[in-house]
Amino acid sequence: MPARETTGTEKYLSMMLGMLSGYAPGKMTRGPSEGGVGMQVVMKYILFAVMGVFLVGCGTTTKEIIRKSHSERTDVFSEVKEEKTPHEGFVDLMMKVSIKTHLEGYYLLESRNSLHGKPGYPFVFNIDGQGALWKEDGREETSPLYDERGERNPEGGKGMKYTLEKMVRLKAGPHMVFLGLPEENYSVKFSIALKEGGQHVLDLKPVYVRRRTLSSGFVYGISRYEIFLNGIPVQVSE
């Protein structure tokens, strides 16, 4: 398994910790009683805490997404680009998933390697061991902050909207599906059952993080997906 690349945020935190660790007393005129060294210690603890949370949060999910992007088998599904009736025992599944992110440069400390607001945003799907990595360039979108009912629109404001739609052909019956968003360090898995005959639609709708005193919004990141198969809610696997 390839090693995880160090992100810009991690490099920034490491740099800040190095600066604090290499503190030279002669360069700080305030003494402990004036908060000089005391503030240095506080900042060091804060940076260690932030870095710890960041690294712990990114580790396992990122590794799982990388693993799922590779195929243990290649006979589960094939991408369909022309509308043709599937052979007996097979069905077509239209998979739809979207996410809106902030534009490039919205967050000061975000890694330069981040793909938020940039082309080539990655989506990882894995069905029964066969993985696929698809990328979307997205489009800049400005939506009203409130809907017709006067309620806050989670995708309101200016951002980048990425929408992936893929048609795949696979055998009728039960399947385990995995979706991973490496840029969000997010993944979800769930099972579906496809009956032979007709086209099936798998629709994944984003639910964004909600701040305590504010409504949910795309600039805070993804919280989860509401998943529907032919309009019927799908239960997420633990």
Secondary structure, 3 states (H helix, E strand, C coil): CCCCCCCHHHHHHHHHHHHHHCCCHHHCCCCHHHCHHHHHHHHHHHHHHHHHHHHHHHHHHHHHHHHHHCCCCCCCEEECCCCCCCCCCEEEEEEEEEEEECCCCCCCCCCCCCCCCCCCEEEEEEECCEEEEEEECCEEEEECCECCCCCECCCCEEEEEEEEEEEEEEECEEEEEEEEECCCCEEEEEEEEECCCCEEEEEEEEEECECCCCCECHHHCEEEEEEEECCEECCECC
